[in-house]
Amino acid sequence: MNKKILIIEDNDAIRENVVEILEMANYKVYEADNGKIGVETALKHLPDIILCDIMMPQLDGYGVLHMLNKYAETSTIPFIFLTAKVNHSDLRKGMEMGADDYLTKPFDDMELLNAIEIRLRKKAYTELQQQNKTNEFKVLISKTDGLAEFAKLIEGHRNHEVRKNQIIYYESEIGRALYLLIEGRVKTIKLSQDGRELMTGMYAAGDYIGINAVLSNSPHTDTATAMEDCKVCMIPSEEMEKVLNLYPDVARKFIHLLSRDNQDKEEQLLQLAYNSVRKKMAGAILRLYRQQTIKNDHLSISREDLAAMSCIATETVSRTLTDFRDEKLIDRQGTNITILDLEKLSKMKN
């Protein structure tokens, strides 16, 4: 692509001569006959280099340079003054403002072309150096940022399709992998001696499953089952161990997630032990609402899963949901629940 040059010059003869020379040298040339139009043209076309006269009506060359330095997109464009003035104070003023060079009128074709080529080469070299520094910085970050490395580890593993009701891992099975839920919902359950399910957790897209077993190198304490068709990324425990040993920031992240998961389970056990049936059911509905990635008033869950979440019988779930519907707290169609009064559910008395 041809380099773009803007010439700002109020003398028609000089401007036309410069345009002719530059076009013969295969440059794309824009021109302006005063400083105000020159600034507007620079902002519109973003040339690779600007040639500008100093003494002009409306806005002189110093004013043009001052205005262009205010805009990020034009402040780094090489700027060459064209002037008949050569005294030291004028040179110093222009250089202090950020001009890259001066061409003293009259100048010949080779002076003009050499000055432009030198500035364009310098600009290209500077940009290359900056790009190299940026690339070096990216490499440094990728080596030192454990979370970035962990993200790469995830990207390197294929996502597995898990069908509804399919088991991801069983209770008492040794934890051999960490699971990242990409799509869908997963529940973790424990079975009581009489065969009833207690739901110990519910996970949505973006959640990690099986943290406890992987971090402690111990068996799973519950069974993970897909509540709907899911996509899961499985990260082997030996790879996790390497990342955790190398990068403290990743280890801190998973310690935080483990702590939060344990706190949630402790809170759930306390609620199951001390709350009334109505408060347990309200708590289960609120937990489902809070776990949504995009908050809305519509939930989808089976009566059996609600029973497992609340640790109450399925018949009691049906009666309680009917009561909530009659009280205009929710609406219910099959497995679909619509929350009508979130505040009253949150303030449900025990």
N, C-alpha and C positions, 0 to 999 in steps of 0.2 A: 504494500500500500504506500502511495506517495506521501511524503511528509508534508504537513500543512504549515504554511507560513503566513502570518498576518503582517502587513505593512501599513503603518499609520503615518501619513505624511500629507501636509496641506499643500505642498508644492506639486502641482499636477505633473509637470515635466519630470521631476525626480521620481515621483511615485510610479508613473507609467513606465519609466525606464527600468526601475527596480523590478516591477511586475514582469516585464518582458524578459529580463535576465533570468529570473527565478523560474518562470514557466519553461524557458529553454533548457534549464537544468533539471526539468522533470519534477518540480515541486508543485503542490496544489496551493494556489495563492489567493488570499483574501485581502481586500484593501479597504481603507477608510481615510477620508480626507480631513477628519478632525478627531480630537481625543475622545469626545463623548461617544461618537459612533464606533470608535476603536474599541472602547470598553465593552459596548454592547455586542460587537462582532466577536470579541475574544470569548465572552461568556457563552455565546451561542455556538461557536464552532470549535472551541478549545484547541487552538493551534499548537503545534509542537515547538514553535519559536515565534517571538514577536520582535519586529523592527519598528522603532518609534522615534519620530522627530521630537525635539525638545520644545522649540518655539512654535506653538500652534494656538489658534483661537479657541474659545470656549473652555478647553481643558488642555493644559500643556502636558509635555511628556512626563514630568514629575508627578502631576496629578493622575495621569493614566496608570503609572506604576503603583502609586499609593492606593488607587481604587482596586487594581487587580490583586494586590497583596491582601486585601480584605476577604477574598474568596478562596476557599481551600482548593477548588478545582483549577484556579489560575495562578495561585501564589508560587507554584514551583516551575512555571513555564519559563524557559530561558528568555531573557529580555536584553536586547541590544539597542542602545541609544544611537540615533543618527543626529549629528550636530555639527554646526560650524564653529561652536564655542569649544575652546580647548584649554581654558584657564583651569588652574588646579582646584579652585573652590567648586567649580561645576562638576569636575570629575569626582571629587570626594563626596559631594552631595548625592550624586547618582549612585555611586557604589555603596554608600551608607544605607540607601533606600533599598538596595538589593539588585541593582542592575548587574548584568553579567559581563557586559563589554560596551565599548564605544567605537563607532566608526565616524571619523572626521570627514565632513564634506569638503571638497569632492573626493570620492573614492572610486576605484576602478572595479571592474567585474570580478577579478580574482580576489581582491581584498574582501569584497562582499561575500563571495562564495566560501572562501577560506574561513572567515569569521563564523559563518553559519555552520559549516561542517564541524569545526572545532567544538562549538557549543552543543551540537546534536550528539557528537561522539561522547562528550563529557556527560551529558544527560543519560545516554544509554548505559554508560559505564556505572554511573551512580545508581540507576535503577537495578542493574544487574547485581551490584554489591548489596543493595537493600534486599533484593529477592533472596540472595544467598544467606544473608543474616536471618531473614524470616524463616527460610528452610532449616537453618541450623537451630533456630529457636524451637521450631516444631519438633525436630528430632529430640532436642533436649527435653521438651515437655513430655513427649511420648515415652522417654526413658524414665522420667522422674515422677510422672503423674500416674499413680497406681490405678485410679479410677478409669483413666483413659486406656490403660493396658487391660483392665478388666472388661471394658467395653469391647475391645478388640477380641478378647477371648470369647465373649458371647457371640460376636459376629461370625466367629470361625466355626461355630457349631450349628448343625442343621436343626431346624425346628421339627418336633415330632407331633403328628396328629394323634389326639387322644379322643376317643369317642365318649359320648354320654354314658355314665355309669361304669366306665372302665377304671380299673385300679391303677394308680400311679406307683404307689408303694404300700406295703403292708406293715401293720404294727409288729414290732419285734424283729423286723428285717433290718440288717445292718445298713446304715446310711452310706451309700456308695456314690451319691451325686447330690448336687444342689439343683433345684428345679426353678426356673424362671418362667412364670406364666405369661405368655405373649398374648393369648386371646382366651376368652371364656371365663368360667368360674370353677373353682375346686373347693371341696370341703374336706376337712379332716375329722375323723370320728373315732371314738372308743366304744367298744361293746361292753355292756354290763353283763353280769352273770346270768340275768334272765333274758338276755338277747336284745335288750333295748339299746338304741344308739344314743350316744351323747356327742353332739357336734362340738369339737374343741376349737375349730377355726373355720373361717370362710375367706377365700382368697380370690382376688380379681386380677385383671391384666396389670402387669408391672410388679406384682408381688413375688417374693421368693418363698419357696416351700421346702421344708426339710432342713432349715438352718441348724436347728438344735443338734440333730444327729451328725451333720457334717462337721460342725465346730467341735463337738465333744467326742467325735469318733465312736459313737455309740449307736445302738439300735433305735429305730423310730418308735416313738411312744404312742403313735396313733396311725390310722390308715387314711391315705389320701385318695379321694375318688372324684372323678370329673362330674360336675353337676350338669354340664352341657358339653357339646363338642368344643374341644380346646386345642390350642397350640402351645407346646411346652418346649423350652430349651433346656437340655440336660447338660450340666457341667460336672464332669467327673471329680470326685473328692480329691484325687491326687493333684489335679490341676489347680483346684481351689487352694490346697495347702501351699503350693508354690507361690501363688499370688499373695496369699495372706502373709507368708514369711518374708516376701520381698518388699511388700508395700504396706506400711502401717496405716495409711489412709483408708485402704480397702478393709483392713482388719477392723478399724474403728467403725466403719460404716456397718459391718455385719454384727459387731457387738451391740451397736445401737439398735439394729433391727431385732436382734435376739431379745434384748432387754424389753423392747416395746411389745414384742409378741408374748413374752412371759407375763408382763403387766396386764395385757389384755385378757390372758387366760385366768390370771388370779382374780381380776375384777369380775369375769364371767362366773367363776366358781362361787364367789361371794354372793352374787345376785341370785344364783340358783339355790343357794343355801338359805337365804333370808327373805327373798322377795315373794310376794303373793303371785298367784297364777296370772292375774291381769298385768301386774308390773313386769313379770317375766316376758309375757307376750309383747307388751309395748317395747321392752328393751330389745327383743329380737328384731322387731320391725325397724326400730331406730338404728340398730347395728347394720342391717341390710341397707338402709338409706345412706348411712355414712360411708359405706364401702363402695358406693357407686362412683365411677370415674367422672361421669357427667351427672350432676345432681338433677333428678326430677322426681315427681311424686309417684311414679309407677314402679312397682316391684314385681318380680316373678319368682315364686318359690312354692314348692309342694307342701302339702299339709304335713307330710312325714318329716321333711327337713325342718319345718318350723317346730315340730315336736322335739326333734333332736337338739335343736338350738336352745329350746326352752326347758328341756328335761321334763316335759309333761306328756300325758297320753294324747294320742291323735284325736280322740273324741273330745277331749277337753279343749284342744286347739280349735276344733270346729265351733264349739259352743262359744268360746271367747271371741273368735273372729265375728261370729254372728252378733254378739253383744256390741262389739266395737262398731259394726256396721249400723246397728239400730241407733247407736249413740252419735252417728254421723262423724265418727273418728276416721273411718276408712270406708272404701267401697271394695267389693270383692266379686270377681268373676273367675271361677275355677282357681287356677294357680296364680292369677293376676290380682295384685292388691294395689289400690290407689289410696295414697294418704290424703285425707281431707282436712285434718287438723293436727299438724305436726306439733304445735305448742302444747296441746292437751295431752298428746301421747308422751311428750317429754316430761310433763309434770304429773304423770300418773301416780296416784297415791298408792302406798303399799297395803 
